[in-house]
Amino acid sequence: MNEQNLKYIANLKVQDVPWSRLTTAYGRASEFAEIFEKLARAIEACDAARGLSDEQNLDRVLNSTTESSAGQNSTDAARCGAAQNSVNLAQTSESKFQKADNEAAKFKAGGETELKTDAAKCGKAEFKSANSAAIKFKASQASKFKTSAANKSSDASEREKFDTKALQDALSKIFNEIEHQSTLWHATPFALLFLARIFMQARAVAGKNANKNNQNAVAEINGKNENGENEAAGFIAARLGGFFAFMLEICDDTDKISHAAPLASFSDMLAEKYLWPQSDEDDEVRWEEHFYDDELFYSLYFYSRAVLDATGVDFAQFKPGPGRRF
């Protein structure tokens, strides 16, 4: 594959693909961007501890960006700093009252008048009252700070939970739409491009080893592995890995039969002549009258393989056992 196509695969954005004009086994790919987002957010929830905000992580997973978390860290630092300043203020007030109490003690020791002595006592009483208020203020600030930290911890715990059925449904839907009885569709290579990015991120977050076999990966579907690797990320990586292995087998079989040459560029598959109209009112009639030309049809297989090969992963390790499709 040439450098131009590799660059296109690396830089294509979700929003640059006209999903609603790409055909699938059961219609159009209009909902694909939403499915990608659901999968990316499931991975992002586990990766939140790295300091990136939801939107930053989402963009990083789908569009291969690496944005800084400085903004979020600055906000957290400001909040912590405000709490610390409040405590420092209370400590300063306590120091001033202590100084006043010391002065009152000097008046009494020096044999000052009754009036001064009474004033000192009064000042001492005021100090004790103020000192008590300062202690209460510090305790209140500390309590608020602890509560805030506990809330953040609770939020993180909630983010780490995932709905197995929801992820399974999302993955099954897109699998069924981009492959049917070994036939690939116009949306297939584009969907695989973003699913491959999601796979790589899920695999990284789950802490997978490049040589880990499929039995270990599938075992992670029902829970965390021995190292406490993330459930959602492990689930997504295992399911996608198995599906990719299956798709490569389809591409291998296609290469064994006579076929046309592929289109010169990945982006050629988005030429206007290949895109369906914006309106889907006449889709049923259009299916009967129109199908992919030979170059586009083979390109769907050629570039699907190219996307998966570009990951550098040997998906044979994810092949399912006997009796399992993927």
Summary of the structure (lengths in Angstrom):
residues: 326
radius of gyration: 31.7
end to end distance: 27.1
largest distance: 115.4
contacts: 937
relative contact order: 0.13
helix: 71%
strand: 2%
